[in-house]
Amino acid sequence: MTAILGISAFYHDSAAALVIDGEIAAAAQEERFSRKKHDAGFPALAIEYCLKEAGIGVSDLDYVGFYDKPLLKFERLLETYLGYGPVGFQSFLKSMPVWLKQKLYIPRELNKGLGGQYDKRYIFTEHHESHAASAFFPSPFEEAAVMTLDGVGEWATASYGVGRGNHLELTHELRFPHSLGLLYSAFTYFTGFRVNSGEYKLMGLAPYGEPKYVDTMMENLLDLKEDGSFRMDMSYFNYCQGLTMTSSKMDSLFDGPARVAETEITQREMDIAASIQKVTEEVMLRMCRHVHKQTGVDNLCLAGGVALNCVGNGRVLREGPFKNVWIQPAAGDAGGALGTALFIWHQLLDNKRTVVTKTDSQSASWLGPRYKDQEIRDFLDSTDAVYHHFDTGEAMCDRVAGLLGTEQIVGWFQGRMEFGPRALGARSILGDPRSREMQSTMNLKIKFRESFRPFAPSILAEKAPEFFGLKEGEPSPYMLLVAPVNEERRLKLNGAEKDLFGIEKLKVPRSDVPAITHVDYSARVQTVDADRHGLYRVLLEKFHEKTGCPVLINTSFNVRGEPIVCTPSDAYRCFMATNMDVLVLENFVLLKEEQPNQGDFGREEYLAQFALD
């Protein structure tokens, strides 16, 4: 047995992944255990889980890999500060202590984190190498072009190459400071959202605006070439030398300064969001056309934080030259932990790769902890909760499908926790997509977040082409593709409805599944199939039988600022502190109206635990 532990830590979304003899045994983000959103500390709890899942200890590990090369990253920081000095002195002073204390001494930090029990070698892969490995090696392709896009690793901000069999080679890269990820993050900052966590809000806001600033961006901010490469005018940006993402020079282009966080979102922010989203999609499409032309390969694998831009991914699939696209579900830094472990097994140790062509080798990205019925029963009894236990999963699904059909909102906790930022039917909040009020209800009363935020649909895979612009047999199991809602599903708007502007568009239902149809008639689709999704598939089948609708709302099981729930305790506390109607913990079903201790769960105290996100 060869056991390989991959680690990402100290920058953003720390995680651990364990690969044993080439199989992904476990993977999880530290935030799920620490309950600290985007936890960047050493992933001690995630490592503890991975080892426990496999029944081994630290001393049983054969290799430990780290997902980037800190010395190269430090070189880039020093060169950048010198290049911009003395302007960036304050930023230099702020960043150096953590580097001199921790980040320059990663082997020491790894030794400490592993309790001194690991005495073999550490392997450091380059950041984009880790991303690329996480995309290609679990994919269902024997051969594929591989493209990575993120903020920045050591020097690279984007790269491409080809994977064949058990070998991957990156041949070209775009280098810092010119970065599609940092460009998008700059506008995340400028529109008042938090960098490295609010980018998906910017994407969700875009359909409410008009892309009126596209020409302004193209003419002033970046020189975009036909191959997708570009150079940015860095006088508009401040991330190389300052403590903000944009400079004051940006204000004159966009009719005023950056929005202050938590203030009103205006039409300007919506138009900026629509514009940068359009620019991002254009860059992605040009890059993909160039990579296809250069590699001559019809399959594409994507990873890196920009690969979580599911609107751009959808356009790449529909309008790009590749026949098939596979995107790593944990496309951000967390996925680097998995990538470095797989890179060691396949590329460095030269072990054969077995391609799972029907699905992939990511196991629905359900790679986190699971809980047995007895563990759940013991917990529920300790809280005096009232529950109903079902002998079979099918009977439980039948009951829950009936509750969903009466517009009950369900917290769904089933099987192994998801690896990556999306809830995929293991730790989800579910609802009826046919309800016209469900989007606002779930946003404001369950998630406690902005009303404009869209919800995603889960749909029986074979029914997806009936509702969305997906081809027959085109999978989207990881909720990483946005597709248009089919014309025949759309509702006709009257003159007054067509004239609505900005956030007012939200008031009008746009299809026969209005709760998951965005204002631009799109949806972020998860296809659910029998090969991957177990009881979640059964639940959807039961809901379809009872209602004639093969679609459910699927959003992450958490409130704003909280990591997705991990344990039965996390799920129960979230259920009790929100307006959820039903909680499902494996085969246990709890109804809110039956719980005797509702008053013991103060909503304000619960929400106060989590920083606004």
DRENVEX-157181 format. One record per residue (C-alpha): residue number from 0; y, x, z. Coordinates in steps of 0.25 Angstrom, whole numbers, plus 2048, in hexadecimal, padded with zeros to 3 digits. Layout:
N
     k     y     x     z
   NUM     Y     X     Z
...
! end
This chain:
613
     k     y     x     z
     0   800   800   800
     1   80E   805   7FC
     2   819   7FE   804
     3   828   800   7FF
     4   834   7FB   806
     5   841   7F9   7FF
     6   84E   7F8   806
     7   85C   7F4   803
     8   867   7F6   80E
     9   874   7FA   812
    10   87C   7F4   807
    11   87A   7E5   805
    12   86E   7DC   807
    13   864   7E5   80D
    14   855   7E2   80B
    15   847   7E8   80B
    16   83C   7E6   802
    17   82D   7EA   803
    18   824   7ED   7F7
    19   815   7F0   7FA
    20   80D   7F5   7EE
    21   817   7F0   7E5
    22   817   7E2   7EA
    23   824   7DC   7F1
    24   81F   7D9   7FF
    25   82D   7D5   805
    26   83C   7D6   803
    27   847   7D0   80B
    28   856   7D2   80E
    29   85B   7D7   81C
    30   865   7CB   81D
    31   85A   7C1   81E
    32   855   7C7   82B
    33   862   7CC   831
    34   869   7BF   82D
    35   875   7C7   828
    36   879   7C4   81A
    37   878   7D0   810
    38   873   7D9   81C
    39   875   7E7   817
    40   86F   7EE   823
    41   861   7F5   823
    42   857   7EA   820
    43   84E   7EC   82C
    44   84A   7DE   82E
    45   847   7DC   81F
    46   83E   7E9   81F
    47   838   7E4   82C
    48   834   7D7   825
    49   82F   7DE   818
    50   826   7E7   820
    51   821   7DB   829
    52   81E   7D3   81C
    53   815   7DE   817
    54   80F   7E1   824
    55   813   7F0   824
    56   81C   7F9   82C
    57   827   803   828
    58   81D   80E   829
    59   814   808   81F
    60   81F   809   814
    61   81D   813   809
    62   82B   813   803
    63   839   80E   807
    64   843   80C   7FC
    65   852   80A   7FD
    66   859   802   7F2
    67   864   80C   7EE
    68   869   81A   7F0
    69   873   81C   7FA
    70   878   82A   7F7
    71   87B   825   7E9
    72   883   819   7EE
    73   88A   822   7F7
    74   88E   82B   7EC
    75   894   81F   7E4
    76   89C   81B   7F0
    77   8A2   829   7F2
    78   8A5   82B   7E3
    79   8AC   81D   7E3
    80   8B4   820   7F0
    81   8B8   82E   7EA
    82   8BB   827   7DC
    83   8C4   81D   7E3
    84   8CA   825   7EE
    85   8D2   825   7F6
    86   8D4   816   7F3
    87   8C6   813   7F9
    88   8C7   81A   806
    89   8C6   80E   80E
    90   8BA   809   807
    91   8B4   817   809
    92   8B6   817   818
    93   8B0   80A   819
    94   8A3   80D   812
    95   8A0   81B   816
    96   89C   819   825
    97   890   810   821
    98   88C   81A   816
    99   88D   826   81F
   100   886   81F   82B
   101   87B   818   823
   102   87B   816   814
   103   87A   825   811
   104   86E   826   81A
   105   865   81C   815
   106   857   823   818
   107   85C   824   826
   108   860   815   827
   109   852   812   820
   110   84B   81A   82B
   111   852   813   836
   112   850   806   830
   113   841   808   82E
   114   840   80D   83D
   115   83C   81B   839
   116   82E   816   835
   117   82F   81A   826
   118   82D   829   823
   119   82C   828   814
   120   836   82A   809
   121   841   821   805
   122   844   81E   7F7
   123   852   81A   7F2
   124   853   813   7E5
   125   860   810   7DE
   126   867   803   7E0
   127   866   7FE   7D2
   128   858   803   7D1
   129   854   7FB   7DD
   130   85A   7EF   7D7
   131   853   7F1   7C9
   132   846   7F3   7D0
   133   847   7E6   7D8
   134   84A   7DF   7CB
   135   83F   7E5   7C2
   136   833   7E8   7CA
   137   831   7DA   7D0
   138   835   7D3   7C2
   139   82A   7CD   7B9
   140   82D   7D7   7AE
   141   825   7E3   7A9
   142   832   7E8   7A2
   143   840   7E4   7A5
   144   84E   7E8   7A3
   145   854   7EA   7B1
   146   863   7E8   7B5
   147   86A   7E9   7C2
   148   878   7E5   7C6
   149   87F   7E6   7D3
   150   88B   7EB   7DA
   151   887   7F9   7DC
   152   87B   802   7E0
   153   87D   811   7E0
   154   886   812   7D4
   155   87F   808   7CB
   156   885   7F9   7CA
   157   87B   7F5   7BF
   158   86F   7FB   7B8
   159   865   7F8   7AE
   160   857   7FD   7A9
   161   849   7F9   7A6
   162   83D   7F6   7AF
   163   82F   7F8   7A9
   164   822   7F7   7B1
   165   824   7FE   7BE
   166   830   806   7B9
   167   83F   803   7B9
   168   84A   80C   7B3
   169   859   809   7B4
   170   860   810   7A9
   171   86F   80B   7A9
   172   879   807   7B4
   173   887   803   7B6
   174   88E   80A   7C1
   175   898   808   7CC
   176   8A3   803   7CD
   177   8A0   7FA   7C1
   178   897   7EF   7C7
   179   894   7E1   7C3
   180   890   7DE   7D1
   181   89D   7E4   7D7
   182   8A5   7DD   7CD
   183   89F   7CF   7D1
   184   8A0   7D3   7E0
   185   8AF   7D6   7DE
   186   8B1   7C8   7DA
   187   8A8   7C3   7E5
   188   8B2   7CA   7EE
   189   8BF   7C5   7E6
   190   8BA   7B7   7E7
   191   8B9   7B8   7F6
   192   8AA   7B9   7F8
   193   8A2   7C4   7FF
   194   89D   7D0   7F6
   195   88E   7D2   7F6
   196   88C   7C4   7FA
   197   895   7BA   7F4
   198   892   7BE   7E5
   199   889   7B2   7E4
   200   895   7A9   7E8
   201   89E   7AF   7DD
   202   893   7AB   7D3
   203   891   79D   7D9
   204   8A1   79B   7D9
   205   8A2   79F   7CA
   206   89E   792   7C3
   207   8AA   78B   7CA
   208   8B4   794   7C3
   209   8B8   797   7B5
   210   8B6   7A5   7B0
   211   8C5   7A7   7AD
   212   8C5   7B6   7B2
   213   8BA   7BB   7A9
   214   8C4   7C2   79F
   215   8CC   7C7   7AB
   216   8C0   7CE   7B1
   217   8BB   7D3   7A3
   218   8C9   7D9   79F
   219   8CD   7DF   7AD
   220   8C1   7E2   7B6
   221   8B5   7E7   7AD
   222   8B3   7ED   79F
   223   8A6   7E7   79B
   224   89E   7ED   790
   225   894   7E5   787
   226   888   7EC   78E
   227   88C   7E6   79C
   228   892   7F3   7A1
   229   8A0   7F3   7A6
   230   8AB   7FA   7AE
   231   8B4   7F3   7B8
   232   8C3   7F6   7BA
   233   8C1   7FB   7C8
   234   8D0   7F9   7CB
   235   8CD   7EA   7CE
   236   8C2   7ED   7D8
   237   8C2   7F4   7E5
   238   8B3   7F6   7E9
   239   8B3   805   7E6
   240   8BE   808   7EF
   241   8C2   7FD   7F8
   242   8BD   7F2   802
   243   8BE   7E6   7F8
   244   8B8   7E3   7EB
   245   8C4   7E1   7E2
   246   8D2   7E7   7E2
   247   8DF   7E0   7E2
   248   8E0   7E2   7D3
   249   8D6   7D7   7D2
   250   8DF   7CD   7D8
   251   8E8   7CD   7CB
   252   8DD   7C9   7C2
   253   8D8   7BD   7CA
   254   8E4   7B6   7CF
   255   8E5   7BC   7DD
   256   8DD   7C3   7E7
   257   8CF   7C2   7EC
   258   8CB   7B5   7F3
   259   8CA   7B6   802
   260   8BC   7B3   807
   261   8BA   7A5   80C
   262   8C7   7A0   806
   263   8C7   795   7FB
   264   8C0   798   7EE
   265   8CA   794   7E3
   266   8C8   792   7D4
   267   8CC   7A1   7D2
   268   8C0   7A6   7DA
   269   8B7   79C   7D2
   270   8BD   7A2   7C5
   271   8BB   7B0   7C9
   272   8AD   7AD   7CD
   273   8AA   7A7   7BF
   274   8B1   7B3   7B8
   275   8A9   7BE   7BF
   276   89C   7B6   7BE
   277   89E   7B5   7AF
   278   8A2   7C4   7AE
   279   896   7C8   7B6
   280   88D   7C0   7AD
   281   893   7C6   7A0
   282   890   7D4   7A6
   283   882   7D0   7AA
   284   87F   7CB   79C
   285   885   7D7   795
   286   87C   7E0   79E
   287   870   7D8   79B
   288   872   7D9   78C
   289   874   7E8   78C
   290   868   7EA   795
   291   85F   7E2   78C
   292   864   7E9   780
   293   862   7F7   786
   294   854   7F4   78C
   295   84E   7EA   782
   296   846   7E3   78D
   297   846   7D4   78F
   298   844   7D3   79E
   299   850   7D6   7A7
   300   84F   7D8   7B6
   301   85C   7D7   7BF
   302   860   7DB   7CD
   303   86C   7E0   7D4
   304   877   7D6   7DB
   305   87C   7D1   7CE
   306   86F   7CC   7CA
   307   871   7C1   7D5
   308   87B   7BC   7CC
   309   872   7B1   7C7
   310   87D   7AB   7BD
   311   87D   7B8   7B6
   312   86E   7B9   7B6
   313   86D   7AB   7B0
   314   876   7AF   7A5
   315   86E   7BC   7A3
   316   861   7B4   7A2
   317   867   7AA   798
   318   870   7B2   790
   319   86B   7C0   791
   320   861   7C7   788
   321   855   7C8   792
   322   849   7BF   791
   323   846   7C0   7A0
   324   84E   7C3   7AC
   325   849   7C6   7BA
   326   853   7C8   7C6
   327   850   7CE   7D3
   328   851   7C3   7DE
   329   857   7CD   7E8
   330   860   7D3   7DD
   331   86A   7D9   7E7
   332   869   7E5   7F0
   333   85E   7DE   7F8
   334   855   7DF   7EC
   335   857   7EE   7EC
   336   84D   7EF   7F7
   337   842   7E9   7EF
   338   846   7F1   7E3
   339   845   7FE   7E9
   340   837   7FB   7EF
   341   832   7F7   7E1
   342   839   803   7DB
   343   831   80C   7E4
   344   824   805   7E1
   345   825   804   7D2
   346   82E   80F   7CD
   347   82C   81A   7D7
   348   81E   818   7DB
   349   81A   814   7CD
   350   812   808   7D1
   351   80E   7FD   7C6
   352   816   7F1   7C6
   353   80F   7E3   7C4
   354   818   7D9   7BE
   355   817   7CB   7C2
   356   81B   7C4   7B5
   357   81A   7B6   7B9
   358   824   7B7   7C4
   359   828   7C4   7CA
   360   824   7CD   7D6
   361   82F   7C8   7DF
   362   827   7BD   7E5
   363   833   7B2   7E4
   364   83B   7BC   7EC
   365   834   7B6   7F8
   366   832   7C3   7FF
   367   838   7C1   80D
   368   831   7BC   81A
   369   829   7AF   81B
   370   826   7A7   828
   371   819   7A1   82C
   372   818   792   830
   373   814   796   83F
   374   821   79F   840
   375   829   794   83B
   376   823   78A   844
   377   825   793   850
   378   834   795   84C
   379   836   786   84A
   380   82F   782   858
   381   838   78C   85F
   382   844   785   85A
   383   83F   777   85D
   384   841   774   84E
   385   83B   767   849
   386   832   76A   83C
   387   827   764   833
   388   81C   76D   82F
   389   814   76B   822
   390   806   76F   820
   391   809   773   811
   392   814   779   809
   393   813   76E   7FF
   394   814   763   80A
   395   821   76A   80F
   396   827   76B   801
   397   824   75C   7FE
   398   82C   758   80B
   399   837   762   809
   400   839   75E   7FA
   401   83A   750   7FF
   402   845   754   808
   403   84C   75C   7FD
   404   84C   74F   7F5
   405   854   748   7FF
   406   85F   753   7FE
   407   85B   75A   80B
   408   85F   768   80C
   409   853   771   80F
   410   852   77F   815
   411   846   785   80E
   412   83E   791   815
   413   831   795   80E
   414   829   7A1   80C
   415   82F   7AF   80A
   416   83E   7B1   80B
   417   845   7B5   7FE
   418   849   7C3   7FA
   419   857   7C3   7F4
   420   863   7BA   7F5
   421   85E   7AD   7F0
   422   856   7A2   7F7
   423   84A   7A0   7EE
   424   842   795   7F5
   425   83E   79C   802
   426   84B   79B   80A
   427   853   790   803
   428   85B   784   806
   429   857   779   7FC
   430   85D   76C   7F8
   431   85D   761   7ED
   432   865   766   7E1
   433   867   757   7DC
   434   871   755   7E7
   435   87F   755   7E3
   436   884   759   7F1
   437   879   763   7F4
   438   881   76F   7F0
   439   88D   76D   7F8
   440   884   768   804
   441   87C   774   804
   442   888   77E   802
   443   890   778   80D
   444   887   772   817
   445   87B   77C   816
   446   87F   789   810
   447   88E   788   816
   448   893   78F   809
   449   89D   78C   7FE
   450   89B   77F   7F6
   451   89B   786   7E9
   452   88E   78E   7EB
   453   883   789   7E1
   454   875   786   7E5
   455   869   78B   7DD
   456   85D   782   7D9
   457   84E   785   7DA
   458   846   77E   7CF
   459   838   77D   7CB
   460   837   788   7C1
   461   831   780   7B6
   462   83C   776   7B7
   463   848   780   7B7
   464   84A   77E   7A7
   465   84C   76F   7A9
   466   858   772   7B3
   467   85E   780   7AF
   468   860   789   7A3
   469   853   791   7A6
   470   848   793   79C
   471   83A   78E   79E
   472   833   798   7A7
   473   840   79F   7AA
   474   83F   7A2   7B9
   475   84A   7A4   7C3
   476   842   7A5   7D0
   477   84D   7AD   7D7
   478   859   7A4   7D5
   479   860   7AF   7CD
   480   864   7A8   7C0
   481   86E   79D   7BE
   482   86B   793   7B3
   483   872   788   7AD
   484   86E   779   7B1
   485   869   772   7A4
   486   872   769   79D
   487   869   75D   79F
   488   86A   75F   7AE
   489   879   75F   7AE
   490   882   753   7B2
   491   88E   750   7A9
   492   89C   752   7AF
   493   8A7   748   7AD
   494   8B5   74D   7A9
   495   8BA   74E   7B7
   496   8AE   756   7BB
   497   8AF   760   7AF
   498   8BD   763   7B3
   499   8BA   767   7C2
   500   8BD   775   7C5
   501   8B8   780   7CE
   502   8B2   77B   7DB
   503   8B4   76D   7D7
   504   8A9   76E   7CD
   505   89F   76E   7D9
   506   8A1   75F   7DB
   507   89A   75B   7CE
   508   88B   75B   7CD
   509   887   761   7C0
   510   878   75F   7BE
   511   86D   756   7C4
   512   86A   762   7CE
   513   879   763   7D2
   514   877   76B   7DF
   515   872   777   7D7
   516   87A   776   7CA
   517   886   77F   7CB
   518   894   77B   7C5
   519   891   782   7B8
   520   884   77B   7B7
   521   87B   787   7BB
   522   871   78A   7C6
   523   86B   796   7CD
   524   85C   792   7CA
   525   850   796   7D2
   526   843   792   7CA
   527   837   78F   7D4
   528   829   791   7CF
   529   81B   790   7D5
   530   818   79F   7D4
   531   823   7A4   7DD
   532   828   799   7E6
   533   81D   792   7EE
   534   821   786   7F6
   535   830   787   7F1
   536   82A   783   7E4
   537   822   778   7EA
   538   82E   772   7F1
   539   835   772   7E3
   540   829   76B   7DD
   541   829   760   7E8
   542   838   75E   7E7
   543   836   75C   7D8
   544   82B   752   7DA
   545   834   74A   7E4
   546   841   74B   7DD
   547   83F   74E   7CE
   548   848   75A   7D0
   549   841   768   7D0
   550   84E   76F   7D6
   551   852   773   7E4
   552   85F   779   7E9
   553   85B   787   7EF
   554   865   78E   7F7
   555   863   799   801
   556   85F   796   80F
   557   86C   79A   817
   558   87A   797   819
   559   886   79E   814
   560   886   7AD   819
   561   878   7AC   81E
   562   86C   7B4   818
   563   861   7AB   813
   564   858   7A7   81E
   565   84C   7AF   821
   566   844   7AA   82D
   567   841   79B   832
   568   84B   79D   83D
   569   856   7A1   833
   570   852   794   82A
   571   852   78B   837
   572   860   790   83C
   573   866   78E   82E
   574   860   780   82C
   575   865   77B   83A
   576   873   781   838
   577   875   77A   82A
   578   874   76D   824
   579   866   76F   81E
   580   85D   763   820
   581   84F   769   81F
   582   849   777   823
   583   83C   77B   81D
   584   835   787   823
   585   828   78A   81C
   586   820   77D   81F
   587   829   778   82A
   588   834   76E   826
   589   840   76B   830
   590   849   75F   82E
   591   857   761   834
   592   858   753   839
   593   84C   755   842
   594   851   762   848
   595   854   760   857
   596   85D   76C   859
   597   868   76B   84E
   598   873   76D   857
   599   86F   77A   85C
   600   872   780   84F
   601   881   783   84D
   602   885   784   83F
   603   891   78C   841
   604   88A   796   84A
   605   87F   797   83F
   606   889   79A   834
   607   891   7A3   83C
   608   886   7AD   83C
   609   888   7B0   82E
   610   894   7B6   827
   611   89A   7AE   81C
   612   894   7B3   80F
! end
